Amino acid sequence: MFKTKEGSTERLIQLCVGYFLFYVITGIAVKYFTEFPTRPLAPMNSMEYLVYNTIGGNIIALGVVFMLKWYKFSTNNPVKFLGITMPAEFLYIIPSGLCTAVVIPTTTLMYMLPISVMVAMVIMRGSVIVIGRVVDAIQIKQGILNKRVYWEENVAVVFAILAVGVNLISLKPGSFDFVNSPAAVGILSCYLIAYSFRIYIMNYYKNTTGKNIKQDNKSFFAIEQLSATSFMILISLFVFFILGNNTQVQEIVMFKAAIQEPKPIWYWATISGFAFGIVAFFSVFIFMFKGRTATFAGLVNRLTSLVAGTFATLVFAFSFGGKYPVQEDWMTLGFILVAVYFLTRAEKKRTKELKL
């Protein structure tokens, strides 16, 4: 980043601003390609957009990784695995990439369930906030994390959960029975398990990096992205060629159709994925921000995305005639602002602690 010190509040604000801007672009793009009612061409379904958007996101992410040579990973602990000498960190960064490969499709599959997009988002974001706090508790007990979680961070977690819970409380009678749906529970379970391991691994690397080796979030991102892309390609090939003849599963049929019969604007949807790829950079760097707990970083990440989601809804409604945020969305934003206030207090305390 420009003219800011690593681990400083100024650097954190820069990351949040970047994350916010590109998340807004991503949110508008999703609505434009899947919901825009007055666009001349027929809108895409969520699976089609997932395929093209993911391709675009991976193109920009891998392009930066190779162009800037972020894949050059420094270590003071090389190991041999299957006859190959490599950094010991790869033994857990590569599995983190596998978790990322699971998180990306399960996120879109959640949106494809017969529940509102807002409800799907609050379920996933609320879960990640809780996961961050649990990871801190585990790593403190293991002696991996030598920082304590401030009471302001715990209060922020409470208000963040209240924020994401507003939409769940407002569900109308007769809404989709999430708990009794095997598909819904299965998708959410895969998402939560993968994200839990990923956040634990990120913080394990951040909290165990040796004094002689600088914490290199760019190289971590590069190796994770390379492994995630490899796993997603393998999963896609398996679904297309092995499971592709199963016409009983709608998602598989839609996945094959997206590849075999692409919509005329598929390349624009792919280009829109560039913003999604840039979001991935900011998201990972916030999750792994130096000197902060998983609780704090997870809250900053998820709350920024919630505010960006509300702003994207406003922009889309004003520019393209979409729906404006409802009362529950504004209540959510109010709880978020309270959580941000407590996070600001925690950040001031943390910066003083780091200076000491």
KAQUI-V291746 format. One record per backbone hydrogen bond with DSSP energy under -0.5 kcal/mol. NH is the residue of the N-H (numbers start at 1). CO is the residue of the C=O. E is the energy in kcal/mol with one decimal. If there is no record, write none. Layout:
nh=NH co=CO e=E
nh=NH co=CO e=E
This chain:
nh=8 co=5 e=-2.1
nh=12 co=8 e=-1.9
nh=13 co=9 e=-2.5
nh=14 co=10 e=-2.1
nh=15 co=11 e=-2.2
nh=16 co=12 e=-2.2
nh=17 co=13 e=-2.6
nh=18 co=14 e=-2.4
nh=19 co=15 e=-2.7
nh=20 co=16 e=-2.8
nh=21 co=17 e=-2.6
nh=22 co=18 e=-2.2
nh=23 co=19 e=-1.9
nh=24 co=20 e=-2.2
nh=25 co=21 e=-1.9
nh=26 co=22 e=-2.2
nh=27 co=23 e=-2.9
nh=28 co=24 e=-2.5
nh=29 co=25 e=-2.3
nh=30 co=26 e=-2.4
nh=31 co=27 e=-1.8
nh=32 co=28 e=-2.6
nh=33 co=29 e=-2.5
nh=34 co=30 e=-1.7
nh=35 co=31 e=-2.5
nh=36 co=31 e=-1.3
nh=36 co=32 e=-0.5
nh=39 co=36 e=-0.7
nh=44 co=33 e=-3.1
nh=49 co=45 e=-2.2
nh=50 co=46 e=-2.2
nh=51 co=47 e=-2.1
nh=52 co=48 e=-2.1
nh=53 co=49 e=-2.9
nh=54 co=50 e=-2.3
nh=55 co=51 e=-1.8
nh=56 co=52 e=-2.2
nh=57 co=53 e=-2.5
nh=58 co=54 e=-2.3
nh=59 co=55 e=-2.1
nh=60 co=56 e=-1.9
nh=61 co=57 e=-2.1
nh=62 co=58 e=-2.8
nh=63 co=59 e=-2.0
nh=64 co=60 e=-2.0
nh=65 co=61 e=-2.1
nh=66 co=62 e=-2.5
nh=67 co=63 e=-2.5
nh=68 co=64 e=-2.5
nh=70 co=65 e=-1.7
nh=71 co=65 e=-0.7
nh=72 co=69 e=-1.3
nh=73 co=71 e=-1.1
nh=79 co=86 e=-3.2
nh=81 co=79 e=-0.5
nh=81 co=84 e=-2.8
nh=84 co=81 e=-1.6
nh=86 co=79 e=-2.9
nh=86 co=84 e=-0.5
nh=88 co=77 e=-2.1
nh=90 co=87 e=-1.6
nh=91 co=88 e=-1.6
nh=92 co=89 e=-1.6
nh=93 co=89 e=-2.3
nh=94 co=90 e=-1.9
nh=96 co=92 e=-1.4
nh=97 co=93 e=-1.7
nh=98 co=94 e=-1.6
nh=99 co=95 e=-2.1
nh=100 co=96 e=-2.1
nh=101 co=97 e=-2.2
nh=102 co=98 e=-1.1
nh=103 co=99 e=-2.4
nh=104 co=100 e=-2.2
nh=105 co=101 e=-0.7
nh=106 co=102 e=-1.8
nh=107 co=103 e=-1.9
nh=108 co=104 e=-1.2
nh=109 co=105 e=-2.5
nh=110 co=106 e=-1.9
nh=111 co=107 e=-1.3
nh=112 co=108 e=-1.1
nh=113 co=109 e=-0.5
nh=113 co=110 e=-1.0
nh=115 co=113 e=-2.7
nh=120 co=116 e=-2.2
nh=121 co=117 e=-2.5
nh=122 co=118 e=-2.5
nh=123 co=119 e=-2.1
nh=124 co=120 e=-2.0
nh=125 co=121 e=-3.0
nh=126 co=122 e=-2.2
nh=127 co=123 e=-1.6
nh=128 co=124 e=-1.9
nh=129 co=125 e=-2.0
nh=130 co=126 e=-1.9
nh=131 co=127 e=-2.4
nh=132 co=128 e=-2.2
nh=133 co=129 e=-1.4
nh=134 co=130 e=-2.2
nh=135 co=131 e=-2.8
nh=136 co=132 e=-1.9
nh=137 co=133 e=-1.9
nh=138 co=134 e=-2.4
nh=139 co=135 e=-2.7
nh=140 co=136 e=-2.4
nh=141 co=137 e=-1.8
nh=142 co=138 e=-2.0
nh=143 co=139 e=-0.6
nh=143 co=140 e=-0.7
nh=144 co=139 e=-2.0
nh=145 co=139 e=-1.8
nh=146 co=144 e=-0.6
nh=150 co=148 e=-0.6
nh=153 co=150 e=-0.6
nh=154 co=150 e=-1.6
nh=155 co=151 e=-2.3
nh=156 co=152 e=-2.3
nh=157 co=153 e=-2.0
nh=158 co=154 e=-1.8
nh=159 co=155 e=-2.3
nh=160 co=156 e=-2.4
nh=161 co=157 e=-2.4
nh=162 co=158 e=-2.2
nh=163 co=159 e=-2.3
nh=164 co=160 e=-2.3
nh=165 co=161 e=-1.6
nh=166 co=162 e=-1.0
nh=166 co=163 e=-0.6
nh=169 co=165 e=-2.3
nh=170 co=166 e=-1.4
nh=171 co=168 e=-1.2
nh=175 co=172 e=-1.5
nh=178 co=176 e=-1.5
nh=181 co=178 e=-1.5
nh=182 co=180 e=-0.7
nh=185 co=181 e=-2.6
nh=186 co=182 e=-2.5
nh=187 co=183 e=-2.6
nh=188 co=184 e=-2.5
nh=189 co=185 e=-2.4
nh=190 co=186 e=-2.2
nh=191 co=187 e=-2.2
nh=192 co=188 e=-2.8
nh=193 co=189 e=-2.6
nh=194 co=190 e=-2.3
nh=195 co=191 e=-2.5
nh=196 co=192 e=-2.4
nh=197 co=193 e=-2.1
nh=198 co=194 e=-2.2
nh=199 co=195 e=-2.8
nh=200 co=196 e=-2.1
nh=201 co=197 e=-2.6
nh=202 co=198 e=-2.6
nh=203 co=199 e=-2.1
nh=204 co=200 e=-2.2
nh=205 co=201 e=-2.6
nh=206 co=202 e=-2.2
nh=207 co=203 e=-2.4
nh=208 co=204 e=-1.1
nh=208 co=205 e=-0.5
nh=209 co=205 e=-1.0
nh=213 co=210 e=-0.9
nh=217 co=215 e=-0.7
nh=220 co=216 e=-2.0
nh=221 co=217 e=-2.6
nh=222 co=218 e=-2.3
nh=223 co=219 e=-2.5
nh=224 co=220 e=-2.5
nh=225 co=221 e=-2.9
nh=226 co=222 e=-2.5
nh=227 co=223 e=-2.3
nh=228 co=224 e=-2.6
nh=229 co=225 e=-2.6
nh=230 co=226 e=-1.9
nh=231 co=227 e=-2.5
nh=232 co=228 e=-2.5
nh=233 co=229 e=-2.2
nh=234 co=230 e=-2.1
nh=235 co=231 e=-2.7
nh=236 co=232 e=-2.5
nh=237 co=233 e=-2.5
nh=238 co=234 e=-2.2
nh=239 co=235 e=-2.6
nh=240 co=236 e=-2.7
nh=241 co=237 e=-2.7
nh=242 co=237 e=-0.5
nh=242 co=238 e=-1.9
nh=243 co=238 e=-1.7
nh=246 co=243 e=-2.0
nh=247 co=245 e=-1.1
nh=249 co=246 e=-0.5
nh=250 co=248 e=-0.8
nh=252 co=249 e=-0.5
nh=253 co=249 e=-1.8
nh=254 co=250 e=-2.5
nh=255 co=251 e=-2.1
nh=256 co=252 e=-2.3
nh=257 co=253 e=-2.1
nh=258 co=254 e=-2.0
nh=259 co=255 e=-1.0
nh=260 co=256 e=-3.1
nh=261 co=257 e=-2.8
nh=266 co=263 e=-2.0
nh=268 co=265 e=-0.5
nh=269 co=265 e=-1.8
nh=270 co=266 e=-2.1
nh=271 co=267 e=-2.2
nh=272 co=268 e=-2.1
nh=273 co=269 e=-0.8
nh=273 co=270 e=-0.7
nh=274 co=271 e=-2.0
nh=275 co=272 e=-0.9
nh=276 co=272 e=-0.8
nh=277 co=273 e=-2.3
nh=278 co=274 e=-2.1
nh=279 co=275 e=-2.3
nh=280 co=276 e=-1.4
nh=281 co=277 e=-0.9
nh=282 co=278 e=-1.5
nh=283 co=279 e=-2.8
nh=284 co=280 e=-2.3
nh=285 co=281 e=-2.4
nh=286 co=282 e=-2.0
nh=287 co=283 e=-2.3
nh=288 co=284 e=-2.0
nh=289 co=286 e=-1.5
nh=292 co=289 e=-1.5
nh=297 co=293 e=-2.5
nh=298 co=294 e=-2.6
nh=299 co=295 e=-2.0
nh=300 co=296 e=-2.6
nh=301 co=297 e=-2.5
nh=302 co=298 e=-2.6
nh=303 co=299 e=-2.8
nh=304 co=300 e=-1.8
nh=305 co=301 e=-1.7
nh=306 co=302 e=-2.0
nh=307 co=303 e=-2.3
nh=308 co=304 e=-2.4
nh=309 co=305 e=-2.4
nh=310 co=306 e=-2.0
nh=311 co=307 e=-2.4
nh=312 co=308 e=-2.7
nh=313 co=309 e=-1.9
nh=314 co=310 e=-1.9
nh=315 co=311 e=-2.6
nh=316 co=312 e=-2.6
nh=317 co=313 e=-2.3
nh=318 co=314 e=-2.5
nh=319 co=315 e=-2.7
nh=320 co=316 e=-2.7
nh=321 co=317 e=-1.0
nh=322 co=316 e=-1.2
nh=329 co=326 e=-0.6
nh=330 co=326 e=-1.5
nh=331 co=327 e=-2.0
nh=332 co=328 e=-2.4
nh=333 co=329 e=-2.1
nh=334 co=330 e=-1.9
nh=335 co=331 e=-2.1
nh=336 co=332 e=-2.1
nh=337 co=333 e=-2.2
nh=338 co=334 e=-1.6
nh=339 co=335 e=-2.3
nh=340 co=336 e=-2.7
nh=341 co=337 e=-1.8
nh=342 co=338 e=-1.7
nh=343 co=339 e=-2.1
nh=344 co=340 e=-2.4
nh=345 co=341 e=-1.7
nh=346 co=342 e=-2.2
nh=347 co=343 e=-2.6
nh=348 co=344 e=-1.9
nh=349 co=345 e=-1.8
nh=350 co=346 e=-2.5
nh=351 co=347 e=-2.4
nh=352 co=348 e=-1.5
nh=353 co=349 e=-2.1
nh=354 co=350 e=-2.6
nh=355 co=351 e=-1.8
nh=356 co=352 e=-1.5
